[in-house]
Amino acid sequence: MAQPIVQLEAVSKSFGMTHALSDMSLDLFPGEVHALVGENGAGKSTLIKTLTGLYQPGSGRIRVDGQPRVISGPQAARALGIAAIYQEPMVFPDLDVAENIFISAADEGLILRPAHQRRRARDLIARIGMAFDVDQVASGLTLAEQQAVEIARALSQDVRVLIMDEPTASLSAHEAAQLRRIARTLAESGVAVVYISHRLEEIFEIADRVTVIRDGSHISTRPVAEVTSEGMIAEMVGRAVGNYLDKAASTATADIALQAERLTRDGVFEDISFTLHRGEVLCMAGLVGARRTDVALALFGVSPATGGTIRVAGRPMRIPDPAAAMAAGIAYVSEDRRKLGLAMPMPIRANISVATLGKFLGRWGLLNRDRERATAEAFRKRLNIRTPDVEVPVGTLSGGNQQKVMLAKWLNMEPAILIFDEPTRGIDVGAKAEVHDLIRAFAAAGGAALVISSDLPEVLALGDRILVMREGQQMGVLDAAGASQERVMQLATGQATLQEAS
């Protein structure tokens, strides 16, 4: 095998008492897709930031082409041919594609003639097998196209190591396949690709080697042919994990908790009708653009419906805003925890209590911090939120633990109906299993759960019934016992229709 482009040798990095990386070693070879897997909080983000110069190692050494190097910052990383792209593309929406690709050249004082810039941009886009106009404004691109622009930008800087951090987490199945093809093409051209994903099936499809890290430490590195999903998961979490996609027994009752009758929001969705029973998990499936989240936002009063009826426990309800929804016992776990779900600079304690502050006010209307802290501590233990202190900012937690804090915020409200919007997106397999257990426990205790998910195995495992949507239309409701991925996709793509059979 050729000499590694980059080698980490016994690299450690600590933040106070937290050891983010401990004696980490890693070799990155040209022409290889090297998958990096681990739970949220395992140290993957710290490793990326160390490779790209955002963090400096506390100890250990980084070699590039066999020579010790200090990567003093992102510009130094780019000069060495190291770049990263992330789940959320970093493009300038008001600039065109070519300008976005060569924005770093402008930062470094290089001036390219517009005609030359566009010609090179077209060549770079073609190199990764994409075809779109380099003169169009970036705001009009799909997520996959925006990520292609970022890859082209890295190629324009002679990238030798490209780190792809959860690049397909927000993409459709078609777009994700397209991005994996680009990653494979880059590796075949001699680039060392570091591929990070919680979608384990992607690892087996694309990777040449797999490295597992846990608690900041290197656990194993093997050729993908020598790896099994069960063994990889056990190494990631440090224990054997049962298959969280196994179907659990239904706890649904005959009592109707929520009923939607011809629910409509003009120009967005129309005639959505379903019932949700106490003890039931009802899943909503569909492709990107199906408008499932819009239905959830109407039920929670963020973007109220313009027609139809909502009944809670049999009573017609008007839900003009989230306060009315909460008063009716409805809570909503947003798919975007960073923008809509949590206040990242605030401590865990305050995030858990923010939706129910009235429970923590004393006689004179003052906040009882001791009561607030005791509640947060109880949820920390109950939901296994991995942090030593509920006073730390929630933004310092891993994605899976942030998700648990958001769940705690709404469980603290003791809702009758809980809407989960993409509850396991971007979190590791161990955290997914825990979130599934929490959803099932909520239903088993008599709650009614409405789960929106783009993960079809998850939908089939969690749901008692599955409501399928397509472009704002309800295509049908399937009993999960007789459902399959193929049947759901037939409805989601409009290849079949079905009347609700609940």
N, C-alpha and C positions, 0 to 999 in steps of 0.2 A: 504494500500500500504506500502511496505517496506520503511525503512529509505533511503533517498537519499545517494548516494555515494559521490556526490559533490554538494555543494550549493554555488551559488554566491549571496551575500547579499549587495545590494546597491553599487555595484562596479562602480567606475568612473575612466576614464583615459583620460588625455588631452595631446595634443602635441601643445605647444604654445597656440594659441587662438582657436585651433580646439578641440572640445569635441568629442573624438572618442567613448567613452562610458559614459553614464550619468545615474547613479542610476540603474544599470543593476542588475536584480535578475533572477536566473535560478536554477532549481532543476533537477538533473540527477539521475534517478532511475535505479537499476539493472534490466535486462531483458526487457528493453524498447528501441525502436528506436525513438529517439527524433529529429524531423526535425527542423532545424533552417533556416528560410528564411528571406530575406530582399534584398533590392536593393544593387547594388554595392555601396560601401561607407557607408552602413548602420551600420557598426561596427563589422561584423562577423569575419573578419580577426584579428581585435584587441582582440576580445573575445577569439579566438583560442589561440593567442599568450599569453594572460593572463593565460589561463588554463594550457598551456604547459611551463610556466615559462620564456618565452622570454621577456614579459613585466611584470612589477610590478604595481598593482593597485595604482592609486593616492589616492583613498579613498575606503571605503567599506571593505568587508571581504570575504574570501573563506574558506568554511568548507569542510573537508573530513571526512566522517563517523561521522559527528556531531561536530568534533573538529576544531577550527580555525587553519589554516595552512598558512605558507608563502612558496610559490612555487618559490624558488630562481633561478631556471634555469631548462633546459630540463632534466638534470640528476635527479634533485629533483622530477620533474613530473613523470619520469619513475619509481622512487622508490615508488611513491604513486599509480602507476598503470594507469597513464594517458598518452596516446600516440595519435599521429595524423598521418594520411596519406593524401596526397595531389593529385591534378590532375596530376602532373608530378611526377612519382615515383622516390624515392631517393635510387637507387640501385647502386652498384659498378659493372660496366659492365664486368670487367675483372676477377671478383671473381665468384665462382660457387654459386648455390642457397643456399647450407648449410652454406657457409662462409658468405653470405649476411645476412642470418637469425640471425647468432650469432656474427655479427660484433660488436654489443654493448657490448657483454660479453668480447670480446677482449679489448675493450676500458676501461672496468672496471677491467682489470687485471685477469679475469677468463680464465682458460685454460681448454678446453674440448678435450678429445681424439677424433681424426677424426672419428673413427667408431661410438662412442657415439653421436657425433655431427650430423652425417648423419642419424642415427637411429631416433634421436629426431626431426630432420628436416622433415623426412618422416612422422612421427606421426603428426606434426603440419600441414603439407600440407594436409594430409588426414582429419584432424579435420575440416578444412574449406571446405571439399568436392572437393578438386582439386587433379589432378593426373599428375605430371610431375617429371622428373628425378632431384633429388637434387644435382647430380654431374655435371649437365650441366652449362655452363657459362651463366651469367645473360644477356649478350648482345643478346643472341638468344631467349629470352623470348618475348612473346607478352606483350602489355601494361597491359592487365588484369592479366597476370601471374606475372608481376613485382609488381603489387599492391597486389597480393596474397602473394608474398614474404614479402612485408612490413607488411601485417597483421600477417603473421606467426612470423615475428620478434617481433611484439608487444605481441603476445601470449606467446612467449618464455620468456617475461619479466613479465608474469602474469598480463596482461592488465586488467583493470577493467572499464576504460572509454576509448573508441576508437572514435576519431573524424575523420570523413570521409568528407573531403572538396572537393566538386565537383569531386568525384571519377570517374564518368562516362562521363565527358565532352568530352573526346577524344576517347571514346570506341565505337565500333560497337554496334548495338542493342543486338546481342547475348552476347557479352562480358559484356555489361551493366546489362543485366538480370542475368548473372552469378555472378556479383559483388553484386547485390542487394540480391541475395540468400545467399551469404556469410554473409552479414550484418545481415540478419534475423536469420541465424544459430547462429551467435555470441550472438545476443540478447537472443535467447532461451537458451543459455548456462549460462546466468546471467550477461553478459557484458552490460554496458550502452553505447549504440551507439548514437553518435551525427551525424546526417546526413544532410549535406548542399548541396543543389542542386538548380539550376535555372530551372531544368526540373520539372515543377510542377506536371506532371502526375506521376513522381516517388514518390513524397511525398504521394499521395493518395494510392499508391501501397504498400509502405513499412512502413510508419510511424505509431506509436501509438499515439503520441502527436505532436503538431506543435506549435512552438514559432515564432512569427513575431517580428522583430526588425526594427526600422526606426530611422535614424539620431542618432544612438548610444543608443536609449532608447527602453525599453521593451514595446511592444504594446499589445500583447495578448499571452496567452498559452491556448490551447484547445485540447481535444481529436480529432483525425482526423475525426471522424464521425460527429463532429459538425462544420466542416470547409467546405466552398465552395471555388472553385477557384476564383470566382468573389470577394467574401469577402476578401480572402487572398490577392489578388492583390491590392484591394482598401486600405487595411491596410499597405501593403508594400510601396506604393507610396504616400499615404496620400490623394488620390483622386480616383474617379471612372475612370477607363481606358477602353476605347472602345476595342473591340476585334481586336488586331492588325493582326489577321489572317483572317479577313474579306477580301473578294476579292474586289479590287478597279477596276474602269473602266480603260480599256487599253487606252494608249495615243500613241500607235505605229503608225507610218506613213509608207508610201511606200518607203521613201528614205532609201537606204542601207548605213549604217555607216561602217560596217565591214563584210567581207566575207572571210571564210576559205574554201579552195578547196583542199581536199585530204591531209590535213596537217599531217605530219608524223615526228616522232623523233625515229630513229632506236632503236629497243629494248624496247621502252617505250610506244608509242601509234602510231596508223597508220590510215590513211584515214579518218580523222575527217573533215567533211564538214558541214558548216552551214552559215546562213546569220543572221545578227543582224541589225535591223532597228533603225533609230532615233526614240526616244520616247518609245522604247520597253525595257522590262525587260525579258531577256532570261535566264532561270535557267538551270544549269547543275547538274544533280542528278546521284547518283551511290553509291555503297558500298565502304568500305575501300579497296584501291588497284585499284580503277577504273581508276586512272591516270588523274583525272580532273584538279588537281593543276598543273600537268606537262603541260597540254595544255595551262593553263593560263601563266605559266612561259615562254612557247614558244612565245606566243602572245606579252609578255612584253620584250622578248629578254634576259631573265636571262639564259635560257637554250634553245637556238634557235632550231627551227625545222630543220630537215635535208632534208625534202622534202615537196612538196605541195606549194600552193600559198596563200599569205595573201593580200587582197585588202582592202584599207581604202578609203572610199568615191569613190569607183570604180577604184582606181589606185593601180596597183601591188606595194607592198612594201617589201623591204628586211629589216628585223628587227634583226640585229646581237647582239644588246645590249639594255639595258633600255634607253639609251640616244636617240637611234633611235626611240624607241617606244614613248617616251615622245614627240619627235619632230613631230611624226605622230598624236599626240593628244590622246595617250593611257596612262592611269594610272592604277595602280594595288594596291589594298588594300590587303596586305598579311594576311593569316590566323594566322601567328605567329607574333603578334605585338611586343613581347618582343625581339625577335631575329632579325627580318627582317623589322619590321615596324617603330619602334621608337627608339630613343636614350634615354634610361631611365634616365641617370643622367642629361641630358640637360633640360632647361626650356621648358615649353609649347611653348613660343614664338619662340624659335629656331627650335623646331620640326615642327612647321607649315610652317616655311619659308625655311627649308633645301632643299626641292626639287625645289624651284623656287628662289634661291638667287639672280639671275639676276634682279628680280623685285625690289630688295631692295638695289641695289648698287647706290651710288651717282656719281657725276661727275668724281671724281678721283678714282673710283673703291672701295671706302670705304662703309662699311655696314651702312645703315641708320637705326639705332636702333629705332628711333621714328616711322618711317613708318612701320617697322617690328612689333613693339608693337601695333600700331593702327590696323594693319591687324589681329593680333592674338586676340585682344580685340573684334573686330567685329565678328570673328568666335566664340569666347567664348559666346557671346550673342546669335548669330544666331543658334548655335547648342546646346545651353543650357549646356555648359561644366561647371560642378559644381566645381568651384574653385574661391577663392577671388582674385587671382592674376595670370597672365600669366607668371610670372617669377618663379613659383615654378617648381621643377623637375617633369617631366611627370610621373616618376616612383612612385611618391607619390599619384597619382590619382587612383581611383577605375578602374576596368577593363572596365566598360561601358564608363567612361569618357576618358580613354586612347583610346578606339575605336573611339570616336568622334574626338579626336585630330588627329588620323591617317586619318580620313575622311577629316578633315579640311586641312591637308597637301596636299592632292590630289585635293580637290575642289578648292584650291587656284591656282592650275595650269590651271583651267578652261578647263578640258579635254572634248573631244567629246565622248570618249569611256571610261567607268570606269568599271574595273573588280573588283568585290567584292568576296573575298575568305573566306567563312565561316564568314560572317560579324557579326553574333550575337552569336557566340560560346562563352560560359562562361560569358555572361552578363545577367542582370536581365530582367524581363518582361517589366518593364517601359522603360529601355534603348532599348530593342528590338523594342518596338513600335516606339520609336523615330528614330531608324536606318531605319526601314521600311518606315517611312514617308520621310526620307532623300533620300532613293533610289527612291521612287515614285516621289518625287519632282524633282530629277535630270532628270528622264525620261520625266516627264511632261514639263520640260523646253527645251526639244529637245535632251537631252543626250541619249546615248545608253548604257544600263547597262547589263553586263554579271555577273550573281550571281551564285557562287558555294555554295551549301549548302547540308548538310547531314540531315537536318530537313525537312522531307517530308511535314508536314503541312505548313511550311514556303515556300517551293518550290511551292506548289499549290496555296498559297495565293499571292505570289509576281509575279510569272512568267506569261507572256503572252503565252510563249511556254516553253517546258521542253525538253532539250537534255539529254538523258540517256546514260551513259557509263558503260562498264563492261570490266575490265582488259585491258584497252588501246584501246578498240573497241567501236565504236559508234553503239548503239543498236537501236536508233530511235529518232525522234523528235515528241513530243506530243503537240497538242493544249491544253492549260491548261483548256479550257472550258469543254473539254470532258475527262479530265484526272482524275485519282483517285490514291490513295496510292497503291492500289492493282496492278493497271496497271503499275505504275512506277516500283514497286518491281518485277513484272514479267519480265520486260525488264532488270532490274539491275542484276537479278540472272540468266538470260539466259533462262528463261522458255518460253519466247516469243520473236519474232523478229518483227521489224516494219520498213518499208521504210519511209524516211522523207516525211512528207505530208504538208510541209509549202508552 
